[in-house]
């Protein structure tokens, strides 16, 4: 048998049992005594039994009422707890934030903001997706990530981009290389060394290759590496130089390595926050994004 009782009816049972009278219970609930009697009567009709024996002098809870009382206290406590959790969620004090980030941004830009946010809001959890640019944008569009931290995407009416940082391109070489003593270097310095690069199709190549074309610098990479870490490891082993965004250096072992700003021209990539237009983010996610923007 399925019983249908409202929270209002359960609370009436608890208040009457605790107060020992209808008058006192009605006063606590801030309702009239007839309204309280009607609420209890509907509960008794739904259960098919009396919950309280009452006369002009006393109110005594029945066996059925006592059984319901235990259940009512538990239900009301659970309900209050659930509402409290919802309140924390709505205030941005709890929840799950899923961030899709380029590996370089994940290593360089996320650890400190997440650590600071978690210190203030320890009930907020994070899930990090480290993805290349195209899968990253797909994760945002498909709802698998709340927002992305990446380079500025091509114009897309479904996405909103907010700039956070400029990530300058630098020449990377061994510290023993004479180039490492320079404060800055022209792009033509690349022609003086064996040139390594990450694989074609990467966001890094999308920035570096057009500069080389504009400067009419013809370079034939001696090695195309699959990752920034591999590229830097090869340089450390004695293979030439490369050009990388400064933020990506956090992905590699840079001991005994140097990075020198490139000039003529100075080139940087924009790194920022990408969200899907029309998607409502959780209060915790909005609060975290606002904290990142404020810190910048």
C-alpha positions as CSV (number, residue, x, y, z in Angstrom):
1,X,0.0,0.0,0.0
2,X,1.4,3.4,-1.0
3,X,0.8,6.1,1.5
4,X,0.7,9.8,0.6
5,X,1.6,12.2,3.3
6,X,2.8,15.7,2.9
7,X,5.7,17.3,4.8
8,X,3.2,19.7,6.3
9,X,1.3,16.7,7.8
10,X,4.5,15.1,9.1
11,X,5.6,18.3,10.7
12,X,2.1,18.6,12.3
13,X,2.6,15.2,13.9
14,X,6.0,16.1,15.3
15,X,4.9,19.4,16.7
16,X,1.8,18.0,18.4
17,X,3.8,15.1,19.9
18,X,6.5,17.5,21.2
19,X,4.1,20.2,22.4
20,X,1.6,17.9,24.0
21,X,-1.3,20.0,22.9
22,X,-2.9,21.3,19.7
23,X,-2.9,24.9,20.9
24,X,0.8,25.0,21.6
25,X,1.6,23.2,18.3
26,X,-0.5,25.6,16.3
27,X,1.2,28.5,17.9
28,X,4.7,27.1,17.1
29,X,3.6,26.5,13.4
30,X,2.0,30.0,13.3
31,X,-1.3,28.6,12.0
32,X,-4.8,28.4,13.6
33,X,-5.8,25.5,15.7
34,X,-8.6,24.5,13.3
35,X,-6.2,24.5,10.4
36,X,-3.8,22.2,12.4
37,X,-6.7,19.9,13.3
38,X,-7.7,19.6,9.6
39,X,-4.1,18.8,8.6
40,X,-3.9,16.0,11.2
41,X,-7.4,14.7,10.2
42,X,-6.3,14.4,6.5
43,X,-3.2,12.5,7.6
44,X,-5.3,10.1,9.7
45,X,-7.7,9.6,6.9
46,X,-4.8,8.8,4.5
47,X,-3.5,6.2,7.0
48,X,-6.9,4.9,8.1
49,X,-6.1,5.1,11.8
50,X,-5.9,7.7,14.6
51,X,-2.5,9.1,15.4
52,X,-3.5,10.9,18.6
53,X,-6.2,10.1,21.2
54,X,-7.6,13.5,22.4
55,X,-10.2,14.7,24.8
56,X,-10.9,18.1,26.3
57,X,-8.0,17.7,28.7
58,X,-5.2,15.7,27.0
59,X,-3.6,14.5,23.8
60,X,-2.0,11.1,23.8
61,X,-0.1,9.7,20.8
62,X,-1.2,6.2,19.7
63,X,1.0,3.3,18.7
64,X,0.5,4.2,15.0
65,X,1.3,7.8,15.8
66,X,4.5,6.8,17.7
67,X,5.6,4.7,14.7
68,X,5.0,7.6,12.3
69,X,6.7,10.0,14.7
70,X,10.0,8.2,14.3
71,X,9.7,8.2,10.5
72,X,8.5,11.9,10.4
73,X,11.5,13.1,12.4
74,X,13.9,11.2,10.0
75,X,12.2,12.5,6.9
76,X,12.1,16.1,8.1
77,X,15.7,16.0,9.2
78,X,16.8,14.5,5.8
79,X,14.7,17.2,4.0
80,X,16.3,20.0,6.0
81,X,19.7,18.5,5.3
82,X,18.9,18.3,1.6
83,X,17.8,21.9,1.6
84,X,20.9,23.0,3.3
85,X,23.0,21.2,0.7
86,X,21.0,22.9,-2.0
87,X,21.6,26.2,-0.4
88,X,25.3,25.6,-0.3
89,X,25.1,24.7,-4.0
90,X,23.2,27.8,-5.0
91,X,25.7,30.0,-3.1
92,X,28.5,28.3,-5.0
93,X,29.9,26.6,-1.9
94,X,29.6,23.1,-3.2
95,X,29.4,21.3,-6.6
96,X,31.5,19.8,-9.4
97,X,33.4,21.9,-11.9
98,X,34.7,20.2,-15.0
99,X,37.4,22.2,-16.8
100,X,38.8,21.3,-20.2
101,X,42.3,22.8,-20.6
102,X,45.2,22.7,-23.0
103,X,48.0,20.7,-21.2
104,X,50.2,23.8,-21.0
105,X,47.3,25.8,-19.4
106,X,46.5,23.0,-17.1
107,X,50.0,22.8,-15.7
108,X,50.7,26.6,-15.6
109,X,47.4,28.4,-15.0
110,X,45.1,26.1,-13.0
111,X,47.0,24.6,-10.0
112,X,47.1,27.9,-7.9
113,X,43.6,29.1,-8.7
114,X,42.1,25.6,-7.9
115,X,44.2,25.3,-4.7
116,X,43.1,28.8,-3.5
117,X,39.4,28.1,-4.4
118,X,39.4,24.8,-2.6
119,X,40.8,26.4,0.5
120,X,37.9,28.8,0.6
121,X,35.3,26.3,-0.7
122,X,36.4,22.8,0.3
123,X,33.1,21.2,-0.7
124,X,33.7,22.1,-4.4
125,X,35.2,19.3,-6.5
126,X,37.1,19.6,-9.8
127,X,37.4,17.4,-12.8
128,X,40.2,18.3,-15.3
129,X,40.2,17.2,-18.9
130,X,43.6,17.8,-20.6
131,X,42.9,18.1,-24.3
132,X,44.2,19.5,-27.6
133,X,42.3,22.5,-28.9
134,X,39.8,20.8,-31.2
135,X,38.7,18.1,-28.8
136,X,38.6,20.7,-26.0
137,X,36.1,22.9,-27.9
138,X,34.0,19.8,-28.7
139,X,33.9,19.0,-25.0
140,X,32.5,22.4,-24.3
141,X,30.0,22.3,-27.1
142,X,28.8,18.8,-26.1
143,X,28.5,19.7,-22.4
144,X,31.2,17.4,-21.2
145,X,33.1,20.4,-19.8
146,X,31.7,23.5,-18.1
147,X,34.3,25.7,-19.6
148,X,37.7,25.6,-21.4
149,X,41.0,27.2,-20.8
150,X,42.7,27.5,-24.2
151,X,43.9,29.8,-27.0
152,X,41.4,32.0,-28.7
153,X,39.3,29.9,-31.1
154,X,38.1,30.9,-34.5
155,X,34.9,32.9,-34.3
156,X,32.0,30.7,-33.4
157,X,28.5,31.9,-32.6
158,X,28.1,29.1,-30.1
159,X,31.1,30.0,-28.0
160,X,32.2,33.0,-25.9
161,X,35.8,33.7,-25.4
162,X,37.3,35.9,-22.6
163,X,41.0,36.8,-22.7
164,X,43.1,36.1,-19.6
165,X,46.8,36.0,-20.5
166,X,49.2,36.7,-23.2
167,X,51.5,33.7,-23.7
168,X,54.7,34.8,-25.5
169,X,56.7,32.7,-27.9
170,X,60.3,32.0,-26.8
171,X,63.3,30.3,-28.3
172,X,64.3,27.2,-26.2
173,X,67.9,26.0,-26.2
174,X,70.5,24.5,-23.8
175,X,72.0,26.8,-21.3
176,X,75.4,26.0,-22.8
177,X,74.3,27.4,-26.2
178,X,75.7,30.9,-26.8
179,X,72.2,32.0,-27.7
180,X,71.2,31.5,-24.0
181,X,73.2,34.6,-23.0
182,X,71.0,36.9,-25.1
183,X,68.2,39.0,-23.6
184,X,66.1,38.6,-26.7
185,X,66.6,37.2,-30.2
186,X,65.3,37.8,-33.7
187,X,63.5,35.0,-35.4
188,X,66.3,34.8,-37.9
189,X,68.4,33.2,-35.1
190,X,66.6,30.0,-35.8
191,X,68.4,29.7,-39.1
192,X,71.7,29.4,-37.2
193,X,70.8,26.1,-35.5
194,X,69.2,22.8,-36.2
195,X,65.4,23.4,-35.8
196,X,63.1,21.1,-33.9
197,X,59.3,21.5,-33.8
198,X,56.2,19.8,-32.6
199,X,54.1,18.0,-35.1
200,X,52.1,19.7,-37.8
201,X,48.5,20.6,-36.9
202,X,49.3,21.6,-33.4
203,X,48.2,25.1,-32.1
204,X,51.9,25.9,-31.7
205,X,52.7,25.3,-35.3
206,X,49.6,27.4,-36.2
207,X,51.3,30.4,-34.6
208,X,55.0,29.8,-35.5
209,X,54.7,28.7,-39.1
210,X,53.0,31.9,-40.4
211,X,55.7,34.0,-38.7
212,X,58.4,32.1,-40.5
213,X,56.6,32.5,-43.8
214,X,56.2,36.3,-43.2
215,X,59.9,36.7,-42.3
216,X,60.9,34.5,-45.3
217,X,62.8,32.2,-43.0
218,X,63.1,28.8,-44.6
219,X,63.6,26.1,-42.1
220,X,63.5,22.3,-42.5
221,X,62.9,20.7,-39.1
222,X,65.4,18.0,-38.3
223,X,62.9,16.4,-36.0
224,X,59.1,16.7,-35.6
225,X,58.3,15.7,-32.0
226,X,54.9,14.5,-30.8
227,X,55.0,16.6,-27.6
228,X,56.6,19.6,-26.0
229,X,58.2,17.4,-23.4
230,X,59.8,15.2,-26.1
231,X,61.0,18.2,-28.1
232,X,62.7,19.7,-25.0
233,X,64.2,16.3,-24.1
234,X,65.8,16.1,-27.6
235,X,67.2,19.6,-27.2
236,X,68.7,18.7,-23.9
237,X,70.3,15.7,-25.5
238,X,72.0,18.0,-28.0
239,X,69.6,18.6,-30.9
240,X,69.3,22.3,-31.9
241,X,66.6,24.7,-30.8
242,X,62.8,25.2,-30.9
243,X,60.1,27.8,-30.5
244,X,57.4,27.3,-27.9
245,X,54.9,29.3,-25.9
246,X,56.3,30.2,-22.5
247,X,53.3,28.5,-20.7
248,X,54.1,25.2,-22.3
249,X,57.5,25.0,-20.7
250,X,55.8,23.7,-17.6
251,X,55.3,20.4,-19.4
252,X,59.0,19.8,-19.8
253,X,62.1,19.3,-17.7
254,X,63.8,22.7,-18.1
255,X,66.9,22.0,-16.0
256,X,70.0,23.0,-17.9
257,X,67.7,24.7,-20.5
258,X,67.1,28.3,-21.3
259,X,64.2,30.3,-22.9
260,X,64.8,33.6,-24.6
261,X,62.1,36.0,-25.8
262,X,61.8,36.3,-29.5
263,X,61.5,39.8,-31.1
264,X,61.2,41.3,-34.5
265,X,58.3,40.6,-34.1
266,X,57.3,39.8,-30.6
267,X,54.6,37.1,-30.9
268,X,52.2,35.8,-28.3
269,X,49.1,33.7,-28.2
270,X,46.0,34.7,-26.3
271,X,44.9,32.2,-23.6
272,X,41.5,32.6,-22.0
273,X,38.2,31.1,-20.9
274,X,35.8,29.6,-23.4
275,X,32.1,28.9,-22.5
276,X,29.1,27.8,-24.5
277,X,26.6,30.6,-25.2
278,X,23.2,29.8,-23.7
279,X,24.4,27.3,-21.2
280,X,23.7,28.0,-17.6
281,X,26.7,27.3,-15.4
282,X,26.5,26.2,-11.8
283,X,27.0,28.9,-9.1
284,X,30.3,27.3,-8.1
285,X,31.6,27.3,-11.6
286,X,30.6,31.0,-12.1
287,X,32.3,31.9,-8.9
288,X,35.5,30.1,-9.9
289,X,35.6,31.8,-13.3
290,X,35.1,35.2,-11.6
291,X,37.9,34.4,-9.3
292,X,40.2,33.6,-12.2
293,X,39.3,36.8,-14.0
294,X,39.7,38.9,-10.8
295,X,43.2,37.3,-10.1
296,X,44.2,38.3,-13.6
